[in-house]
Amino acid sequence: MPRSTLAGGFSSPRVDLIVDMGNPFLNATLDGFLKIGTVAAGKVVAEEVYGVVKRGSISSNNFEKSLKKMCKEGAYWGTVAGVYVGFEYGVERVRGTRDWKNAMIGGALTGAVVSAACNRNRDKIVMDAIAGGAIATASEFLNYLT
């Protein structure tokens, strides 16, 4: 009896842009900024294209607002990613080991710093630090699974 099988695999695309700043800390921070900033700008592009399709037209004013939003979101999320990567790299250097705890500490520090820059509510800063640590740790655990 004939048999057929289907086999396949999936690998995520990998894009690397290497900019040598002369310091591994700066290299990692810039890499995080560029990669996540690009993703954030792409998210805005997708949202704006959806808006154009829904409205059925685009004006030069809307186009200009979209470009400004792309730059703003890209810079914001790129900066957050750069701060996170920098903290994680620093924690790794201080602890002398590379594990999920670095992500947890780096995420918590990033959450606290970003929150403190935006507001003065101590409870909100602590909650954002907890959320940042939890999200970074979950991300690290997901990377171990794949």
PyMOL commands that set and color helices and strands:
alter all, ss='L'
color gray80, all
select helices_A, chain A and resi 24-55+60-95+100-118+122-145
alter helices_A, ss='H'
color red, helices_A
deselect
rebuild
show_as cartoon
